[in-house]
Amino acid sequence: MKKLSSYILKSLISISNQRILIPFYHAVSDEAPPFVEHLYRPRSIVNFERDLDTLLEFYKPISLKELTKLTKSELKGNENYFHLTFDDGLDNFYEIVAPILKKKNIPATIFLNTDFVDNKELFFRYKASLLLGEYLNSTVDVKNLFYKFLKKNNYTGTNVRAFLLTIKYQNRSILDDLADVLNYDFSYFLKIEKPYLSKIKIKELITEGFTFGAHSENHPFFNELTREEQLAQTFNSINWVKKELNQSVKAFSFPFHDIGIPKAFFEKLSDEMDISFGTSGIKRDSVKNNFQRISFERAPSNIKLFLIKEYFNYFLKIPLGKSIIKR
């Protein structure tokens, strides 16, 4: 069975000619920290190491610089490539991921939300997860504070989970208002827990061969922003990475996704952005230097079978015209 699945995957990669794979993660851990606990499960350490072994079996690891060069030339030969990426710039990369990658000699790029570096601010979705944890572990009196707050903000019903996890970027300040009511201090959490990478650790990782790109300033949903706000979030974060970290490749990964971003957006930033990344899985993109990544975080433990399924899905999309993102 193992040999058969290997043969099938190799054949699918070859036939599809989708020979560049870009997996993405946020964190690797056997336990979900409270700020992500109610949003997603990190990849377990065992599954992450298995992922890497599978990738090394079918693809060659390449650096961000090498990947960028491939955007300017056609692939030659039958070599398959992968480049690992990690979003949000979490300290977990320094503590858990980097030692594993160094042992296996695998390069990776970490995408930073520049407002969060050095734990200066916290992603609004992480705030929601923390407050949900506070609610689930609270006394009746504290729960009543939640219900009163929901009623005051014209939310019908008492489904606190639904309320917190559907808050949008544009009204994210409501999370700070609720925290004030509960006397929950996000600044104290950042100071004690330090979920994000510090600039000192980032520079140490750079000396070890890891690369960094931008992931917007504060992780908005891009489809909720005006075009001017989208451009500002992208330009400002790329410029911060270039200026503060002296990275030679100007790279950007869209927060959440790049659905609905027109070709004009990429043309506007053509001088500011060498390479960019979406999250739509195994697909082609009409913008040559915009790569679609595939989430390994939510994949089953057997990544080989997962990839076989994803390649089959790619073939099914071809006759429907959905195998390429048109802008």
JOKAKA-V292829 format. One record per residue. RES is the residue in one small letter. PHI is phi in radians with two decimals (none if undefined). PSI is psi in whole degrees, 0 to 359 (none if undefined). Layout:
# JOKAKA-V292829
res;phi;psi
RES;PHI;PSI
RES;PHI;PSI
This chain:
# JOKAKA-V292829
res;phi;psi
m;none;319
k;-1.12;317
k;-1.17;324
l;-1.16;315
s;-1.13;324
s;-1.13;317
y;-1.10;317
i;-1.10;314
l;-1.13;316
k;-1.02;319
s;-1.16;317
l;-1.12;319
i;-1.06;315
s;-1.14;312
i;-1.16;321
s;-1.25;335
n;1.08;19
q;-1.63;81
r;-1.80;7
i;-2.04;118
l;-1.98;133
i;-2.22;90
p;-1.27;152
f;-2.36;148
y;-2.33;173
h;-1.97;311
a;-2.57;160
v;-2.22;116
s;-2.89;150
d;-1.44;347
e;-2.29;141
a;-1.48;120
p;-1.13;156
p;-1.03;333
f;-1.35;347
v;-2.07;354
e;-0.92;323
h;-1.79;12
l;-1.98;314
y;-2.83;163
r;-1.74;126
p;-1.09;155
r;-1.18;134
s;-1.18;156
i;-1.08;317
v;-1.08;313
n;-1.16;325
f;-1.11;315
e;-1.14;325
r;-1.16;320
d;-0.98;312
l;-1.10;319
d;-1.11;321
t;-1.17;315
l;-1.03;316
l;-1.16;336
e;-1.26;327
f;-2.00;344
y;-2.38;159
k;-1.77;129
p;-1.25;136
i;-2.30;158
s;-1.42;170
l;-1.10;321
k;-1.11;317
e;-1.14;320
l;-1.10;318
t;-1.08;322
k;-1.09;326
l;-1.18;340
t;-1.28;343
k;-1.81;2
s;-2.59;158
e;-1.37;146
l;-1.14;137
k;-2.07;150
g;1.30;199
n;-2.01;20
e;-1.29;138
n;-1.89;147
y;-2.27;153
f;-2.44;151
h;-2.36;124
l;-1.41;140
t;-2.35;151
f;-2.36;128
d;-1.69;156
d;1.49;350
g;1.10;44
l;-1.40;148
d;-1.11;339
n;-0.94;327
f;-1.09;316
y;-1.16;316
e;-1.36;322
i;-2.05;313
v;-1.30;309
a;-0.94;314
p;-1.04;324
i;-1.19;315
l;-1.17;322
k;-1.13;322
k;-1.12;325
k;-1.70;0
n;1.02;49
i;-2.01;123
p;-1.33;162
a;-2.75;159
t;-2.08;134
i;-1.90;128
f;-1.76;127
l;-1.81;138
n;-1.52;110
t;-1.15;335
d;-1.24;342
f;-1.71;347
v;-0.99;141
d;1.17;19
n;1.02;43
k;-1.46;336
e;-2.69;170
l;-2.25;133
f;-0.91;134
f;-1.08;329
r;-1.24;328
y;-1.19;324
k;-1.07;317
a;-1.06;318
s;-1.12;318
l;-1.10;317
l;-1.22;326
l;-1.13;319
g;-1.07;321
e;-1.08;318
y;-1.14;312
l;-1.13;333
n;-1.82;13
s;-1.68;170
t;-1.40;171
v;-1.05;319
d;-1.08;318
v;-1.21;320
k;-1.03;322
n;-1.12;328
l;-1.11;320
f;-1.06;311
y;-1.09;320
k;-1.12;321
f;-1.14;317
l;-1.07;316
k;-1.12;318
k;-1.11;330
n;-1.69;21
n;1.06;33
y;-1.68;119
t;-1.40;134
g;1.67;178
t;-2.20;28
n;-1.47;89
v;-1.11;321
r;-1.01;310
a;-1.09;320
f;-1.06;310
l;-1.22;319
l;-1.47;359
t;-1.95;7
i;-1.16;133
k;-1.60;164
y;-0.98;318
q;-1.18;334
n;-2.01;30
r;-1.11;340
s;-1.09;341
i;-1.11;333
l;-1.20;322
d;-1.20;323
d;-1.11;317
l;-1.15;319
a;-1.05;322
d;-1.09;319
v;-1.10;322
l;-1.51;353
n;1.07;37
y;-1.70;127
d;-1.86;104
f;-1.13;325
s;-1.11;321
y;-1.16;319
f;-1.03;314
l;-1.09;320
k;-1.17;319
i;-1.47;313
e;-1.51;330
k;0.82;65
p;-1.22;337
y;-1.77;159
l;-1.15;143
s;-1.56;161
k;-1.11;328
i;-1.10;314
k;-1.19;323
i;-1.04;313
k;-1.18;328
e;-1.15;318
l;-1.12;325
i;-1.11;319
t;-1.14;338
e;-1.59;4
g;1.77;359
f;-1.45;151
t;-2.01;160
f;-2.27;145
g;-2.34;183
a;-1.75;151
h;-2.36;32
s;1.46;174
e;-1.35;311
n;-2.43;27
h;1.08;59
p;-1.48;167
f;-1.37;116
f;-1.10;330
n;-1.30;357
e;-1.70;355
l;-1.75;158
t;-1.28;164
r;-1.05;321
e;-1.11;320
e;-1.19;321
q;-1.04;312
l;-1.11;319
a;-1.15;315
q;-1.04;321
t;-1.28;307
f;-1.06;313
n;-1.10;319
s;-1.26;320
i;-1.09;317
n;-1.14;323
w;-1.10;313
v;-1.07;317
k;-1.12;315
k;-1.28;314
e;-1.45;332
l;-2.03;355
n;0.97;46
q;-1.47;132
s;-1.30;329
v;-1.71;126
k;-1.58;98
a;-2.03;148
f;-2.48;132
s;-1.99;129
f;-1.18;134
p;-1.22;135
f;1.21;288
h;-2.88;171
d;-2.00;22
i;-1.09;131
g;1.52;0
i;-1.39;120
p;-1.40;164
k;-1.05;328
a;-1.05;328
f;-1.08;313
f;-1.18;323
e;-1.15;323
k;-1.11;327
l;-1.84;18
s;-1.04;329
d;-1.51;347
e;-1.83;346
m;-2.35;115
d;-1.37;324
i;-2.71;146
s;-2.47;168
f;-2.50;135
g;-1.85;196
t;-2.40;33
s;-1.63;11
g;1.46;207
i;-1.38;97
k;-2.62;156
r;-1.54;162
d;-2.29;138
s;-1.20;341
v;-1.60;114
k;-1.04;324
n;-1.73;19
n;-1.94;112
f;-1.74;141
q;-1.59;130
r;-1.75;165
i;-2.15;130
s;-1.35;121
f;-1.65;351
e;-1.13;319
r;-1.73;9
a;-1.31;156
p;-1.14;170
s;-1.13;328
n;-1.52;93
i;-1.22;336
k;-1.15;313
l;-1.17;326
f;-1.07;315
l;-1.16;321
i;-1.02;315
k;-1.08;317
e;-1.15;322
y;-1.19;321
f;-1.08;318
n;-1.06;324
y;-1.07;314
f;-1.12;324
l;-1.17;333
k;-1.38;339
i;-1.02;308
p;-1.16;341
l;-1.57;358
g;1.25;22
k;-1.94;12
s;-1.53;352
i;-2.27;136
i;-1.49;114
k;-1.70;136
r;-2.14;none
